[in-house]
Amino acid sequence: MTDPKHTALHEEHAALGAVFTDFGGWDMPLRYASELAEHRAVRGAAGLFDLSHMGEIRVEGPDAATFLNTALVGNLAAIAVGKAKYSLICAEDGGIIDDLISYRRAEDQYLLVPNAGNADTVAEALRERSRGFDVTITDVSAETSLIAVQGPNAVAILHTVTPESQHALVSEMRYYAADDATVAGIDVLLARTGYTGEDGFELYVPNDRAAELWRALLAAGADHELIPAGLAARDSLRLEAGMPLYGNELSRETNPFEAGLGPVVSFTKEESFVGRAALEAVRETGPQRVLVGLRGAGRRAGRSGYAVLAGDEVVGSVTSGLPSPTLGYPIALAYVRPEFAAPGTALSVDLRGKAEPFEVVPLPFYARPA
């Protein structure tokens, strides 16, 4: 058995009393005290997350934009410098290898952020697909930490640790944008992207400054009800926001149209891309199953792998589910046959031998107030 990896913040988590769990080969904080309190802190104030298990891959060179348009399904050439885009890297059969965020740092420079367990696979796929292109691919995951401040108090917290000259940069930064900033005297890449459904920021920092930045943010957030939050809260937050998780909703056996990510695929860009023929066929015929949101009428929640029923017939399977801390009723994501995917469709979930009523509802389950 391979020893789990530790982020540069592992000792900080241990000192805070974190309960750890394995996630993608990393020993990560699951929670510090109460995962419910951490969830509610992010919805009502702010939470501090260590996301350093995520990968970071630089793609640089004159052909960077063209190359990425052949390697990923989205139109990465259309991203303006300073902006970000959610995209997918697919196999020839259209299966999803990973979902990732791409930041355009300069005309010929991108930073890609794949999921923790897929970082090596994505880096290798990019290298294989780069033949013939004038690009350099550098995996900087091992030297980069990622810290997120998520919640309605995120701007106020960052204002306490950034120079006044950068307050406008923080408060006026658009969603899915990024720029260089100085936070607590430390140079970071500051991004306004998130995975919780709340406003917030992600800060990319070299490992040797990560602990210093973590402590500074915790101290700055003390007057803004910020608390450290673990992966349990992150999962319940992202599920309320209707965001898919690789390994649950997304996998090598799933294509973008099944996952509701068809709009992410650009068939109009000039370049062809890996998986295009297979995805064109799916677009033409329609997916065999569709990811939907389910709302439970009772108190019990469906869990990953539980069967979704229409009468006595199995028509799908739950991928993620829990009692929503914010909404107060069970919610789930599930793949079902397309004819059962319309909002309002009455279904049930087999909860260990007892069929409990659920209804198909639009996603997301939760959207923060405008």
Backbone torsions as a table, in degrees:
resi	resn	phi	psi	omega
1	MET	NA	134.1	179.9
2	THR	-80.3	136.2	177.5
3	ASP	-64.2	141.0	179.3
4	PRO	-66.7	151.2	177.2
5	LYS	-81.6	151.2	176.8
6	HIS	-115.7	139.4	172.8
7	THR	-78.6	169.7	179.3
8	ALA	-66.4	-10.8	-177.9
9	LEU	-103.7	10.2	-173.6
10	HIS	-59.1	-42.6	-179.8
11	GLU	-66.4	-32.7	177.1
12	GLU	-64.1	-42.8	179.9
13	HIS	-64.8	-43.8	-179.8
14	ALA	-61.5	-40.5	-179.7
15	ALA	-65.9	-25.7	178.9
16	LEU	-88.2	1.8	177.1
17	GLY	82.0	26.0	-176.7
18	ALA	-65.1	146.0	166.9
19	VAL	-94.4	126.8	-172.7
20	PHE	-100.8	157.3	175.0
21	THR	-145.2	155.6	175.2
22	ASP	-79.4	132.1	177.1
23	PHE	-142.5	109.1	179.4
24	GLY	60.1	30.3	-179.6
25	GLY	88.2	3.9	179.6
26	TRP	-110.6	142.3	174.6
27	ASP	-87.6	97.7	-170.2
28	MET	-114.8	151.2	176.6
29	PRO	-66.2	122.5	176.1
30	LEU	-81.6	-44.1	175.8
31	ARG	-161.8	164.8	178.9
32	TYR	-105.2	-43.0	175.6
33	ALA	-137.5	-80.1	179.9
34	SER	-114.8	119.7	177.9
35	GLU	-65.2	-29.4	177.0
36	LEU	-67.1	-42.3	178.0
37	ALA	-64.5	-37.8	178.9
38	GLU	-66.7	-41.3	177.0
39	HIS	-59.2	-49.8	-176.6
40	ARG	-68.3	-30.8	176.8
41	ALA	-62.4	-40.8	180.0
42	VAL	-68.1	-38.6	178.9
43	ARG	-69.7	-34.0	-173.0
44	GLY	-106.5	-19.5	-176.3
45	ALA	-144.8	-87.8	178.4
46	ALA	-169.6	151.0	174.7
47	GLY	-130.2	150.9	-179.2
48	LEU	-114.4	123.0	-175.1
49	PHE	-117.9	141.9	167.7
50	ASP	-97.5	113.0	-179.6
51	LEU	-114.7	27.1	-172.9
52	SER	-69.6	-7.3	175.5
53	HIS	-75.0	-16.5	178.0
54	MET	-66.6	156.1	179.7
55	GLY	-90.6	158.9	173.7
56	GLU	-136.7	121.5	-177.1
57	ILE	-129.1	123.3	177.4
58	ARG	-89.4	136.1	173.6
59	VAL	-123.9	115.5	-173.5
60	GLU	-134.4	149.6	175.5
61	GLY	136.4	166.1	-177.1
62	PRO	-57.5	-29.9	-176.9
63	ASP	-98.3	14.2	-171.8
64	ALA	-56.9	-47.8	-177.0
65	ALA	-66.1	-45.8	179.6
66	THR	-63.8	-42.3	179.3
67	PHE	-60.1	-48.2	-178.1
68	LEU	-64.3	-29.5	177.4
69	ASN	-70.1	-19.3	175.2
70	THR	-93.6	-22.9	-176.3
71	ALA	-90.6	-32.3	-177.6
72	LEU	-114.3	163.7	-175.7
73	VAL	-83.3	-19.3	-177.6
74	GLY	-86.5	173.6	177.3
75	ASN	-95.9	88.1	-177.4
76	LEU	-74.4	-23.4	178.4
77	ALA	-67.5	-20.4	-176.8
78	ALA	-84.6	-6.6	-179.4
79	ILE	-74.3	131.1	174.3
80	ALA	-75.2	152.5	175.9
81	VAL	-58.5	132.0	-178.6
82	GLY	94.4	-3.8	179.9
83	LYS	-109.3	169.0	-179.6
84	ALA	-129.8	163.7	-179.8
85	LYS	-147.4	138.5	173.1
86	TYR	-84.0	131.6	-179.1
87	SER	-146.8	-178.5	-178.1
88	LEU	-133.8	147.5	168.1
89	ILE	-112.3	122.2	-174.0
90	CYS	-115.6	160.4	174.1
91	ALA	-87.4	174.8	-179.2
92	GLU	-58.9	-30.9	-179.5
93	ASP	-85.4	6.1	177.8
94	GLY	88.6	-6.6	177.8
95	GLY	-65.3	145.4	-175.4
96	ILE	-83.5	117.6	174.9
97	ILE	-78.3	-38.0	176.7
98	ASP	-170.2	158.1	166.8
99	ASP	-107.9	146.0	-172.7
100	LEU	-154.3	161.2	173.7
101	ILE	-101.8	136.9	176.7
102	SER	-118.9	122.9	176.0
103	TYR	-102.9	132.1	174.4
104	ARG	-93.9	111.1	-174.6
105	ARG	-90.4	-27.2	177.0
106	ALA	-159.0	175.1	-178.2
107	GLU	-55.4	-35.6	-176.2
108	ASP	-116.6	24.0	-177.5
109	GLN	-138.7	129.7	176.4
110	TYR	-129.1	152.4	169.4
111	LEU	-120.0	119.7	179.8
112	LEU	-103.1	139.5	-178.2
113	VAL	-123.8	93.5	176.9
114	PRO	-84.3	171.7	178.3
115	ASN	-72.1	158.2	-172.8
116	ALA	-53.3	-54.1	-174.4
117	GLY	-73.9	-10.7	-175.6
118	ASN	-109.0	-1.1	-172.2
119	ALA	-57.7	-45.6	-179.1
120	ASP	-65.4	-40.9	-179.4
121	THR	-64.1	-42.5	179.9
122	VAL	-65.4	-44.3	-180.0
123	ALA	-60.3	-41.7	-179.6
124	GLU	-67.8	-41.4	178.7
125	ALA	-63.0	-40.2	178.8
126	LEU	-63.7	-42.6	179.8
127	ARG	-61.9	-43.2	-179.7
128	GLU	-63.3	-36.5	-176.4
129	ARG	-82.9	-6.4	-173.8
130	SER	-88.9	-3.1	-178.3
131	ARG	-60.6	131.0	179.5
132	GLY	92.2	-8.1	178.9
133	PHE	-105.6	147.1	177.3
134	ASP	-88.2	76.7	179.8
135	VAL	-138.2	155.8	173.2
136	THR	-119.0	129.9	-179.3
137	ILE	-113.1	121.3	-176.3
138	THR	-127.7	119.0	177.5
139	ASP	-85.6	109.5	-178.4
140	VAL	-107.2	20.4	-176.9
141	SER	-59.3	-40.9	-173.6
142	ALA	-69.0	-16.9	-177.0
143	GLU	-113.4	6.0	-174.5
144	THR	-120.6	133.9	172.6
145	SER	-107.1	154.5	-179.2
146	LEU	-134.4	120.0	-179.4
147	ILE	-120.3	136.3	-179.5
148	ALA	-119.5	137.2	170.9
149	VAL	-112.8	113.4	-175.0
150	GLN	-124.3	135.6	177.7
151	GLY	137.4	165.5	-175.8
152	PRO	-62.9	-18.5	179.3
153	ASN	-94.5	9.2	-174.3
154	ALA	-60.7	-43.9	-178.9
155	VAL	-62.5	-45.7	-179.1
156	ALA	-61.2	-38.9	178.7
157	ILE	-64.5	-46.3	-178.6
158	LEU	-67.2	-31.1	177.9
159	HIS	-63.4	-28.1	-179.5
160	THR	-76.4	-15.4	-177.4
161	VAL	-123.1	12.7	174.6
162	THR	-119.2	151.1	177.0
163	PRO	-59.8	149.3	-179.4
164	GLU	-56.7	-31.7	-179.5
165	SER	-64.7	-16.6	-179.7
166	GLN	-107.2	5.0	-179.5
167	HIS	-61.7	-39.5	179.3
168	ALA	-66.4	-38.8	177.5
169	LEU	-56.4	-43.6	-178.6
170	VAL	-68.0	-54.0	-171.3
171	SER	-73.6	-26.4	-176.9
172	GLU	-99.7	-2.0	178.6
173	MET	-61.7	130.3	-179.2
174	ARG	-79.0	158.6	174.8
175	TYR	-61.7	139.7	-175.3
176	TYR	60.9	48.3	173.2
177	ALA	-134.3	165.3	-178.7
178	ALA	-155.5	152.0	178.4
179	ASP	-159.6	163.3	174.1
180	ASP	-73.0	141.8	179.7
181	ALA	-150.4	166.3	175.3
182	THR	-117.2	117.4	-177.4
183	VAL	-121.5	121.4	-176.9
184	ALA	54.8	35.3	179.0
185	GLY	78.3	8.1	-176.5
186	ILE	-114.1	132.5	177.6
187	ASP	-74.2	126.7	-179.1
188	VAL	-135.9	163.3	162.6
189	LEU	-94.9	116.5	-177.0
190	LEU	-100.9	124.1	-177.7
191	ALA	-125.6	143.2	176.4
192	ARG	-104.7	66.7	175.6
193	THR	-126.1	153.3	-178.0
194	GLY	-159.9	172.6	-171.9
195	TYR	-133.8	18.1	-173.9
196	THR	-115.5	-11.0	-173.5
197	GLY	86.8	0.4	178.3
198	GLU	-110.0	165.7	170.0
199	ASP	-65.1	153.0	178.5
200	GLY	166.1	178.6	-173.7
201	PHE	-134.5	154.9	172.4
202	GLU	-122.6	136.2	-174.5
203	LEU	-120.2	117.4	177.1
204	TYR	-94.4	129.0	-172.5
205	VAL	-147.6	146.7	175.2
206	PRO	-60.0	147.1	-177.1
207	ASN	-52.8	-38.4	-173.2
208	ASP	-72.2	-6.7	175.8
209	ARG	-114.3	1.2	-171.9
210	ALA	-65.1	-46.8	-177.8
211	ALA	-63.2	-40.1	178.6
212	GLU	-61.6	-43.5	179.6
213	LEU	-67.3	-42.1	179.0
214	TRP	-57.4	-48.3	-178.7
215	ARG	-65.3	-39.3	-179.2
216	ALA	-64.4	-39.8	179.3
217	LEU	-69.4	-38.9	176.3
218	LEU	-61.3	-43.6	-179.8
219	ALA	-66.7	-41.8	179.9
220	ALA	-65.4	-29.8	-177.6
221	GLY	-86.8	-3.4	-175.5
222	ALA	-59.1	-36.8	179.4
223	ASP	-87.5	3.6	-177.9
224	HIS	-123.6	21.6	174.7
225	GLU	61.4	27.5	176.5
226	LEU	-79.6	136.7	173.6
227	ILE	-134.2	155.0	174.9
228	PRO	-67.0	144.5	-177.2
229	ALA	-132.1	142.3	-176.4
230	GLY	-102.1	-171.9	-175.1
231	LEU	-68.4	-26.3	178.5
232	ALA	-62.9	-46.3	178.0
233	ALA	-66.2	-38.7	-179.9
234	ARG	-61.1	-38.4	-179.1
235	ASP	-70.3	-42.3	179.7
236	SER	-68.6	-34.1	177.5
237	LEU	-66.9	-45.2	-177.6
238	ARG	-68.8	-31.8	178.6
239	LEU	-69.2	-43.1	175.3
240	GLU	-58.2	-35.0	179.6
241	ALA	-80.6	-1.9	176.7
242	GLY	71.1	26.5	-177.6
243	MET	-94.6	131.4	-178.3
244	PRO	-72.2	150.0	178.3
245	LEU	-116.2	130.4	177.3
246	TYR	-64.8	134.1	-175.0
247	GLY	99.9	-23.9	174.3
248	ASN	-108.1	-71.7	-178.0
249	GLU	-86.8	-28.4	-175.5
250	LEU	-115.1	142.9	178.5
251	SER	-165.2	176.7	177.0
252	ARG	-63.5	-23.0	-178.9
253	GLU	-92.1	4.6	-177.8
254	THR	-115.1	140.5	174.5
255	ASN	-108.5	162.7	-174.4
256	PRO	-58.4	-34.1	-176.7
257	PHE	-71.1	-34.3	175.4
258	GLU	-64.1	-38.6	-174.9
259	ALA	-84.1	4.6	-178.3
260	GLY	75.2	19.4	-177.6
261	LEU	-109.2	21.8	177.3
262	GLY	-55.0	-40.1	179.5
263	PRO	-62.9	-17.0	178.2
264	VAL	-72.2	-24.8	-176.8
265	VAL	-83.5	126.3	179.3
266	SER	-102.0	109.1	175.3
267	PHE	-92.6	-3.1	-176.4
268	THR	-98.9	-11.3	179.6
269	LYS	-67.5	158.2	-174.4
270	GLU	-65.6	-36.6	-173.7
271	GLU	-83.8	145.7	167.2
272	SER	-79.2	167.0	-177.5
273	PHE	-146.0	159.9	-178.0
274	VAL	-62.6	124.3	179.1
275	GLY	98.2	-2.1	-173.4
276	ARG	-60.0	-48.6	-176.6
277	ALA	-59.5	-43.8	-179.2
278	ALA	-65.4	-39.4	-178.0
279	LEU	-74.1	-31.7	174.3
280	GLU	-62.7	-38.7	179.3
281	ALA	-65.5	-41.0	178.5
282	VAL	-65.0	-41.5	178.7
283	ARG	-60.7	-37.2	-177.9
284	GLU	-70.6	-43.1	-174.2
285	THR	-93.3	-21.6	-175.2
286	GLY	90.9	148.8	-178.9
287	PRO	-71.2	156.7	179.1
288	GLN	-82.5	-16.3	178.3
289	ARG	-151.0	161.1	-174.2
290	VAL	-138.2	139.5	176.8
291	LEU	-80.6	128.7	-179.3
292	VAL	-132.0	164.5	170.8
293	GLY	-96.9	141.8	178.8
294	LEU	-124.2	136.9	174.4
295	ARG	-113.8	127.2	-179.4
296	GLY	-84.4	144.2	177.7
297	ALA	-88.4	-18.2	-179.9
298	GLY	-100.9	-151.0	-178.6
299	ARG	-106.4	-21.9	-174.5
300	ARG	-86.5	145.6	-176.4
301	ALA	-104.7	146.0	171.4
302	GLY	-78.3	153.0	179.9
303	ARG	-123.5	167.2	-178.8
304	SER	-53.8	127.7	177.5
305	GLY	96.8	-12.2	179.6
306	TYR	-69.6	141.9	-177.5
307	ALA	-75.4	141.6	172.4
308	VAL	-101.2	131.9	-172.4
309	LEU	-119.0	146.7	165.6
310	ALA	-118.9	103.1	-168.3
311	GLY	67.4	-125.5	178.1
312	ASP	-97.6	0.1	-174.6
313	GLU	-92.7	131.6	175.4
314	VAL	-76.2	119.8	-177.4
315	VAL	-119.9	4.3	179.6
316	GLY	176.8	-168.6	-175.9
317	SER	-150.6	138.6	177.4
318	VAL	-71.8	139.7	175.5
319	THR	-106.8	-32.4	177.3
320	SER	-150.6	144.0	177.3
321	GLY	-165.0	151.1	178.1
322	LEU	-169.7	165.2	168.6
323	PRO	-74.8	120.8	-175.3
324	SER	-68.2	119.4	178.5
325	PRO	-63.7	-32.4	-177.1
326	THR	-83.8	-40.3	-172.1
327	LEU	-91.9	-25.4	175.1
328	GLY	85.4	12.6	174.7
329	TYR	-142.4	162.6	-178.3
330	PRO	-67.4	140.4	174.7
331	ILE	-131.8	155.8	179.2
332	ALA	-156.1	153.3	165.4
333	LEU	-105.1	140.9	-177.1
334	ALA	-151.3	149.4	169.3
335	TYR	-92.9	127.8	177.6
336	VAL	-132.7	163.1	175.1
337	ARG	-63.0	143.9	-173.0
338	PRO	-53.9	-33.8	-177.4
339	GLU	-69.8	-8.3	178.3
340	PHE	-112.9	17.3	-171.1
341	ALA	-96.9	-7.0	-175.8
342	ALA	-70.6	136.1	175.4
343	PRO	-54.0	138.0	-178.4
344	GLY	97.7	-12.2	179.2
345	THR	-66.0	127.6	178.3
346	ALA	-85.7	122.4	177.9
347	LEU	-131.0	-177.7	172.0
348	SER	-141.3	161.9	178.1
349	VAL	-121.0	132.6	179.7
350	ASP	-77.2	102.2	-179.8
351	LEU	-96.9	83.2	178.4
352	ARG	54.2	51.9	173.6
353	GLY	97.8	-9.3	177.8
354	LYS	-121.2	124.3	-179.6
355	ALA	-79.4	118.9	179.1
356	GLU	-108.2	139.9	-176.0
357	PRO	-71.2	135.7	173.3
358	PHE	-135.3	159.8	178.1
359	GLU	-131.2	140.1	175.4
360	VAL	-70.0	129.8	-179.7
361	VAL	-130.8	155.8	177.7
362	PRO	-65.6	154.2	174.9
363	LEU	-102.1	150.8	1.1
364	PRO	-79.8	164.7	175.1
365	PHE	-69.1	-38.1	-176.7
366	TYR	-127.8	135.3	172.3
367	ALA	-130.9	129.0	-177.5
368	ARG	-63.7	149.7	-180.0
369	PRO	-58.9	141.0	-179.2
370	ALA	-68.0	NA	NA
